[in-house]
Amino acid sequence: MDQGSSANTVSENGSYTGNSYTSVGDNENALRIDGATADFDGITVDKSAGATSNAENGDFYGVNAAILATGGATVTIKNSTVTSAARNGNGVFSYGKGTTVNIYGTRITTSADNSGGIQTTGGGTTNAYDHTVSTSGNSSAAIRSDRGGGTVLSDRGGGSVTVNGGSYTSAGYNSPAVYSTASITVKNALLTAANSEALVIEGKNSITLEGCTVFGNMSAEKSSSGDINVHNIMLYQSMSGDADVGTSSLTVTGGTLTGSSGDMIFVTNTNAVIRMSGVAVENKDGTGAFLRVAGNNASHGWGTAGKNGAEVTFTADAQTVDGDIIVDSISTLDLTLENGSVFTGAVNIVSNAEGGTAVADNAMVTVGAGCTWNLTGDCTVTSLTNNGTINFGGHTVTLANGTVLRG
């Protein structure tokens, strides 16, 4: 493992107030905390220049980051300013099991490509409270984890923590507000991706949102994966080795989700569990689906074409769902409406675009007691369990056994 060098290294326990730390060197951190317990208050950290000789070392191990915590360090940063203008110049980087970074009331700004705001890898932990993160480079998520994952908790309210404000904004392409190869929880924060999808979960990892305001604006032309699908949220398995294969998990409670282009949620080449509770969802693209569960053409290495569908369990809990749900023939969906949820849209099974062999149980729908499904078009599903209300509106639901249901 190569973590490069550091212009300033703290390896003994201590407290530091008002200090300035800078770096212009290649493969160099402005400030590194290695194995120590260190508290910083009112510091200024500037990684204004310096190239990285290996992009993966920057992404995975913290080379060239403004601040790198490693070696089991416990770091607290309060009321500080962190800036980076270097490529692979992540703002605050937590690396390795046993390493914990706590950040309070701090402004983090990065401007070059491959430079996330908060980066957590190798099993590290980051806790971030009441601060502002802004990235403007491409491939620079505001909250980001990479190979080896970790735990990221970002909270500006709720639980035992009382804070004020907090925003996480990315302006570049391929730069979600949150990119997860870890367990990431965000509460009561503003998450904005001005030119990217808002959220991405890769492989056996999760994002949990509570009371957040989320906005995404993915570009079909300039996004690296826009040729496969345009969306606001993606759950997938890249097969790059950055994330373990397994079930992706997305839980959203309260707050808002707004997307400007394409589908609201796209799931491909992974198993996924999605739960939404009391979220105000708006898709400004009238042609986009609410949820698309499908394979892909494998042009980016996401599995084998015709065999890379998804398996999704989606639960709407006291949730309003507007928009169609599309499942391709090599994928499966188990959709449940509960606790008074209302779904207005159609569910349809479509052929896999790559000609893959169809699987059973493509779309199973359960309408719970007190819930409502308002059809906006004819539907095809594998099975339907109705304990609530279905308003057909002149449309039909065709089951796998050939039964056609009408109002």
N, C-alpha and C positions, 0 to 999 in steps of 0.2 A: 504493500500500500504506500503510495506516494502522496504526501500532503504538502509538499513544497516547503517553503521557508516562511519566516515571519519577521516583519520589521520590529515588532514589539511582542515579547512573550511573557506571560505571567504563569509561573509554575509553582508559586507558593501562595498560601492562603493570605487574603488581605482585602482591604477596602480602598477604593480609589474614587476621588471626587474632583470633577472639573478638568481632568486631564484631556489632552489631545493626542490622537494616534493617527499616523498617516503612512501611506505606502504608495510608491510608484514603481516598485520592482516587479519583474516577471515572476509568476508562480509564488507570489508573496502575499501573506495576510497583513493587513494593517495592525491587527491585534489578535493574538492567539492566547487562549487560556488552556493549558495542558495539565489535566489532573488536579487542578487546584479548586478550592472554594473561594470565589472572588466576587465582590460586590462593587458595582460601578454606578455612580450617580452624577448626572450632568456632564457626561463625557462627550467628546466629538471624535468621530472616527471617519476618516476619509480615504478611500481607496480610489485615487484619482487617475491612475494609469497602471500599466503593467499587463503583459500578455500571459496567457496560459499556454503551455506547450502541449497539453493533452486535455481535451475538453471533458473526457470521462472522469479524469481525476478532479476536475473542477466540479462536475455534477455530483459525483459520488462521495468524494473525500474532503472537499472544502478547499482545495487549492485555489488561491487567488481571491477568496472571499474577504470581505472587509473585516468581519469578525468570525473566527473559528473557535468553537469550544470542542475539545476532544479529550480522549484519555480518561473518561470518567469525571470530567470537571463538573462542578455545580456553579452556575454563573447567574447572577442577578444584575440586570441592566435597568436603570430608572432614569427617566427625564433626560434622555440623551438624543443625539442626532447621529445617524449613520448614513453615509452616502458612498456610492460606488459608480464609477464611470468606466470600469474595466470589463472587458468580455470575460464571462465566467466569474464575474465579481458579485457573487451572491451577497446579500446584505448581512444577515446573521445566520450562521451555519452551525447546527448541532449535530455532531457525528459520534456514533458508537454507543453501545449499551453502557448504561451507567452515567452517561452524560446528560445533564439537564440544564436547560437555559430558561430563565424566567425574565420576561421583558415587560416593563411598565412604562406607559406614557412616553413612548419613544417614537421618533419619526425616522423611517427607513426609506431611502430613495435610491433606486438603481436605474441606470440609463442605457446600458449596453445589452447586447444579446446574451442569452443563456445566463441571466442574472436574476434569480428569484429574490423576493424580499426576505422571506423566512424559509430556510431550507433545512430539512431534517432527514438524515439517512443513517444507515447502519444500526438502527435500533435506538437512536437518540430520542430525547424528549424535549419538546418546546412548549412552554406556557406563556401566552402573550395576552397582555391586558391593556386596554384603553390606549391604543396607539395607532399611528397612521403609516400605512405601507403603500408605496407607489412605485410601479415599475413601468418602463417605457420601451424596453428592448423586446425583440422577438424571442420566443421560447423562454419567457420570464414570468412564471406564475407568481402572483403576490404571496400566496401560501403554497409551499411546494414540498413534496417529499420525493425521494428517489430510491435507488437500489438499497435494500436492507430495511426500508421503511422506518417506523418509529411511531411516536405519539405526539400529536399536536393538539393543544387545547387553546382556543382563542375565545375569550369571554369578556364581554363588556356589560355584564349584568346577569342576574340569575344565580341560583345556587347560593353559596356562602360568600360570593364575591360581589362587591358593589363598585362599579366603575362608571365612567361617563364617556360615551362616544367610542369611536373606533371604525376605521375604514380601510379597505384593502382593494386597491385599484391597479389593474394592468391595462396598458395601452397598446402593446405590441400584438403581432399575430402569433398564433399558437401559444398564447399566454393566458390560460384560464385564471380566474380569480383564485381558484383552488384546484391543485392537481395532486391526487392522492395515490401514493403507493404505501400508505400507512393507515393508522386509525386517526382520523382528523375530526374534531368537534369544534363547531363555531356557533357562538350564541350572540344574538342581538347585535350583529355587525352588518355593515354595508359592504357588499361584495360586488365589484363592478369589473367586467371584462369588456373594454370598449371595442375591441376588434377580434374577439375570440369567443368560443363557448365559455359559459360561466364556470362549469364544474366538470372535472374528469376523474373517474375512478378506474384504476388499472388493476385487474386481477383480484386476488384475495385480500381486499382492503376496503376501507369504508370512509364515508363522509356523513356526519350527523350535523344537521342544522336546526337551530331553535331560534325563532323570532328574528330571522335575518332578512334583509332586503337584498335580493340577488338580481343582477342584470347581466345578460350576455348578448353579444352581437357578432356571431361567427361570420367570417368572410368565405364565400364559396370559392372565390378566385385565388385568394392569397393564403388560405389555410392549407397546411400540408395534407390534411385528410378530407378536404372539401370535395374531392373527386369521389369519395365513398359515400359521405352523407354530411348534410349541414344540420346542425342541432344546437341546442342550448346546454344540454347535459349529455355526457357520454359515459357509459360503463362498458369496458372492453378488456380483452387480454391481447397484449401486443406480441407475445412470444419472444420478446427481446431478452428476457432473463431479469428484467428490472423488478418484476413482481411475481410472487408465487401464483401458480394456477389455483383457482378456487372460486368461492362465491364473493362477488362484489356486493356491497351493502350501501344503500342510500336511504337515509331517514330524514324527513323534513317535517318539522312541526311549526305551525304558525309562520308569520312573515309573508313575504311575497317572492314569486319567481316570475321574471319577465324575460322573454326571449324575442329577438328582433328578426330572426331568420331561420327557416327550416323547421325541423321537428323540435318539440320541447325536450323529449328524452329519446335517445338512441342506444340500444343495447345490442352488442354483437360479440360473438366468439367468447362468451363467458356465461356462467350461471350468475344470477343476480336476485337479490331480495330488495324490493323498494316499498317503502311505506310513507304515505303522505297524510298529514293530519291538519286540517284547518288552514291550509296554505292558499293564499290568493294567487292564482296562476293566470298569466296573460301571455298568449303567443301573438305577437303583432304580425306574423306571417300567416295569412288566412289559408295558405295552401299546405302548411305544415301539419303533421300529425301530432297528437298529444304524446303518443308512445309508439315507437317502431322497434320491433323485435325481429332481427333478421341477420342473415349471413352477410358477408362482404366478398368482394372480388379478389381478396388476398394480395392486392397490389402492394400493400405495405407490410406483408408478412403476418397478418393477423389470422393465423390458421390456414387451412386448406379450403380453397373455393369449393362450394357445394357441401362442405362438412363443418362449416364454422358458424353455425347458427347460435342462438342463445336460448337459455332456459330462465324464465323470469317468473317470480312470484310477486304480484303487485297488489297491495292492500290500500284501499282508499278508506280512511277513517275520519268520519265527519268532514268529508272532503267534497268539494265541487270539482268535477272533471269535465272540461269542455274540449271536444276535439276527437278525431278518430283514433282508433288503435289498430295497428296493422301488424300482423304476425306472418312471417313467411313459412313455407312448408317444411323447412328443416329446423324450425324453432318451436318453442312451446311457451305458452302464457297461462298462468293461473291467476285470474283476476277476481278479487273479492271486494264488494262494496259493503261497508258496515257502518253502524252508528249514524244513520241518517244521511249517508252520502248520496249525492246526485250526480249521475253520469249522463251527459248529453253528447251523443256521438254514435258512431258505428264501429263494430268490431268485424274485421275481415281477415281471412286466411288467404294469402296470395302465394303464387308459385315462387320458389327460390330463383333468383335471377341467373344463377350459375347452373341451373339444372340439377341440383342435388336431390338425392332420394328423400322423399317425404317421410316424416316421422309421425307417430300417433300423438293424439292429445294436444294438437296445436294450440287450441284456444278453449279454455274451460272458464266459464263465467258463473259467479255466484252473486246474486242480488239479495243481500241480507234483509231481515225484517226492518221495516221503516225506511228502506232505501228505495231510490227511484232510478230507472234507466229510461231516458228519453231517446228513442231511436231517431237518427237523422238520415238514415239510408238503410237499404237492405244489408243484412249481416250474414256472415258464415262463421259458425263456431263449432267446436267439437261437442260440447255439452253445455247445458244451461240449467242452473238451479235457481229457482225464483221463489223467494220468501217475502218479497217486497212488491213493488209496482213496476210494470213495464208499460210505457206508453209507446205503442207501435207507430202511431201517426201515419198509418197506411203502409208501413214497411213490413218486411218479414225477417225472421231469423231462421236460417236453414242449419240443421244439425248434421253431424257426420253420418248419422244413420239414414239421412234423407228426409227426415221429418221437417216440415215447413210450418213454423209457428206464425200465426197472425193475430192481431188484436180482435 
